[in-house]
Amino acid sequence: MIQAKNIHKYFNDLHVLKGVDIHVKKGEIVSIVGASGAGKTTLLQILGTLDKASAKEEHSLAINNTNITNLSDKELAKFRNEHIGFIFQFHQLLPEFTALENVCLPAFIKGTKKVEAENRAKELLDFLGLSHRYDHKPNELSGGEQQRVSVARALSNSPGLIFADEPSGNLDSESAENLHNLFFKLRDEFGQTFVIVTHNEELANLADRKLTMVDGKIV
């Protein structure tokens, strides 16, 4: 599903990623842990195509047998929309839209018909126990409910790959445990691959593999 080799990232003179190699198999749940500043989120953003590796070192990144480094910005945006889902710590829901509308957004960007997008969104919200929250805006939802809406949004286009950056970092312990269990249920039900950056040791240890980053490298 993911094959990345010799990933470097510089921010001016700061060398954040120092030749990272990572291989993630389809249907695998991989956690990435490490101290703040180790480069976890930077790596996640590059693997998720939200950022690019520094070009001064030869590197490669392939997702689902597609060579990402050869895509134009337009092609990359299309690939990201269709094949990758993102779950963030602070939900990133649009406050003016309802839960249903937030979940539909990736499908609308893809060009999916409104009825089809809404049916898929309702299916996901139902699956996540939010059938009674279709018309609620984010400020009317609990933190756990907002995070489940963001999970539904990430699944809107049925992507094969989900990236999660501290997904339970803003949740109480019960909501966090529910979210962790949900990831495994989603993998079992839909076959998604997950790469999760987390400080939550419980979640990290549940993963199929736990990778530790230290000073810009996986050790």
C-alpha positions in Angstrom: 0.0 0.0 0.0 2.8 2.5 0.9 6.5 2.2 -0.1 8.6 5.2 0.8 12.4 5.2 0.5 15.0 7.8 1.7 12.5 10.5 2.7 14.2 13.7 3.8 12.7 17.0 4.8 14.5 20.3 5.4 13.0 23.5 6.8 15.7 26.0 5.9 18.7 24.6 7.8 16.7 22.3 10.1 16.9 18.7 8.9 13.6 17.2 10.2 13.5 13.9 8.4 16.8 12.1 7.8 16.3 9.3 5.3 13.1 7.5 6.4 12.2 4.2 4.8 8.7 2.8 5.5 6.6 0.0 4.0 3.0 -0.5 5.0 0.9 -3.4 3.7 -2.7 -3.3 2.6 -5.1 -3.8 5.5 -2.4 -3.1 8.1 -2.7 -0.7 11.1 0.6 1.0 11.8 1.2 3.4 14.7 4.1 5.9 14.7 5.2 7.1 18.1 8.0 9.3 19.4 8.8 12.5 21.3 7.5 15.8 20.1 9.7 17.1 17.4 10.8 13.7 16.2 9.3 14.3 12.8 6.1 12.2 13.1 3.6 14.7 11.8 6.0 15.8 9.0 6.4 12.2 7.9 2.6 11.7 8.0 2.0 14.8 5.9 4.5 13.7 3.2 3.1 10.1 3.1 -0.4 11.7 2.9 0.7 13.9 -0.1 -0.1 17.1 1.9 3.6 18.0 1.7 6.6 16.9 -0.4 9.9 15.4 0.6 13.0 17.6 0.0 14.3 17.1 -3.5 18.0 17.4 -2.8 18.2 13.6 -2.0 17.0 11.0 -4.3 13.8 9.4 -2.9 10.7 7.6 -3.9 7.0 7.4 -2.7 4.5 4.9 -4.1 0.9 4.5 -2.8 -1.2 1.6 -4.1 1.3 1.1 -6.9 1.1 4.8 -8.0 4.4 6.7 -8.1 3.4 9.9 -6.3 6.6 11.7 -7.1 5.7 11.8 -10.9 2.2 13.4 -10.4 1.4 17.0 -11.2 -0.3 19.1 -8.5 -3.7 18.6 -10.2 -3.2 14.8 -10.5 -2.0 14.7 -6.9 -5.1 16.5 -5.6 -7.3 14.1 -7.5 -5.4 11.0 -6.3 -5.6 12.3 -2.7 -9.3 12.9 -2.9 -10.0 9.5 -4.3 -7.6 7.3 -2.4 -6.7 8.9 0.9 -8.7 9.9 4.0 -7.5 12.1 6.9 -8.4 12.3 10.6 -7.0 15.2 12.6 -6.8 15.8 16.3 -9.1 18.9 16.2 -11.6 17.5 13.7 -11.3 20.3 11.2 -15.1 20.3 10.6 -16.6 23.3 8.9 -18.7 25.0 11.5 -21.3 26.4 9.1 -22.2 23.0 7.8 -24.2 20.1 9.3 -22.7 16.7 10.1 -24.2 15.3 6.9 -22.9 18.2 4.8 -19.4 17.9 6.3 -19.3 14.2 5.5 -20.4 14.8 1.9 -17.7 17.4 1.1 -15.0 15.0 -0.2 -17.7 13.3 -2.4 -18.8 16.7 -3.8 -15.2 17.6 -4.6 -14.9 14.3 -6.5 -18.0 15.2 -8.5 -20.4 12.6 -7.0 -24.1 13.3 -7.4 -25.8 14.9 -4.4 -28.2 12.0 -3.8 -25.4 9.4 -4.0 -23.1 11.4 -1.7 -25.8 11.9 0.9 -26.8 8.3 0.9 -23.2 7.3 1.4 -22.8 9.9 4.2 -26.0 8.6 5.9 -24.7 5.1 5.7 -21.4 6.1 7.4 -23.1 8.2 10.1 -25.5 5.3 10.8 -22.6 2.9 11.1 -20.9 5.3 13.5 -24.0 5.7 15.7 -24.8 9.2 14.5 -28.1 8.6 12.7 -29.8 11.2 15.0 -27.2 13.8 14.3 -27.5 14.4 10.5 -28.7 18.0 10.8 -26.6 19.1 13.8 -23.7 21.5 13.3 -20.3 20.8 15.0 -21.0 23.2 17.9 -24.0 21.0 18.8 -22.0 17.8 19.0 -19.8 16.4 21.7 -16.0 16.0 21.1 -16.5 12.3 20.5 -19.3 12.9 18.1 -17.3 15.5 16.2 -14.4 13.1 15.9 -16.8 10.3 14.6 -18.1 12.8 12.0 -14.5 13.5 10.9 -14.0 9.7 10.6 -17.1 9.5 8.4 -15.8 12.3 6.3 -12.5 10.5 5.9 -14.4 7.4 4.6 -16.7 9.4 2.3 -15.0 8.3 -1.0 -14.1 4.8 0.3 -10.3 5.4 0.3 -8.0 2.5 0.8 -5.7 4.5 3.1 -6.4 6.5 6.2 -3.9 8.8 7.9 -4.7 9.9 11.5 -2.7 12.5 13.4 -3.3 12.3 17.1 -6.9 11.3 16.5 -7.7 10.8 20.2 -5.5 13.5 21.6 -8.5 15.8 22.2 -10.9 13.2 23.6 -11.7 11.9 27.1 -10.6 8.4 27.9 -13.9 6.7 27.1 -14.3 8.5 23.7 -10.6 7.7 23.0 -11.1 4.0 23.7 -14.3 4.0 21.5 -12.4 5.6 18.6 -9.5 3.2 18.9 -11.9 0.2 18.7 -13.6 1.9 15.8 -10.4 1.9 13.7 -10.1 -1.9 14.0 -13.7 -2.4 13.3 -13.4 -0.3 10.1 -10.3 -2.2 9.0 -12.1 -5.5 9.5 -15.4 -4.3 7.8 -14.0 -2.2 5.0 -10.3 -3.3 4.6 -8.8 0.1 5.1 -5.1 0.6 5.8 -4.4 3.0 8.7 -1.2 5.0 9.6 -1.7 6.6 13.0 0.6 9.2 14.7 -0.2 9.1 18.4 1.1 9.7 21.9 -1.5 7.3 23.2 0.5 4.2 24.2 -2.7 2.1 24.4 -3.6 2.8 20.8 0.0 2.5 19.7 0.3 -1.0 21.2 -2.9 -2.2 19.7 -1.6 -1.6 16.2 -0.3 -4.4 14.0 3.1 -2.7 14.1 4.4 0.2 16.2 7.2 2.3 14.7 9.2 4.6 16.9 10.8 7.9 15.5 13.8 9.5 17.1 15.4 12.6 15.7 14.0 12.3 12.2 14.5 8.5 11.8 12.6 5.3 12.4 14.5 3.2 14.9 
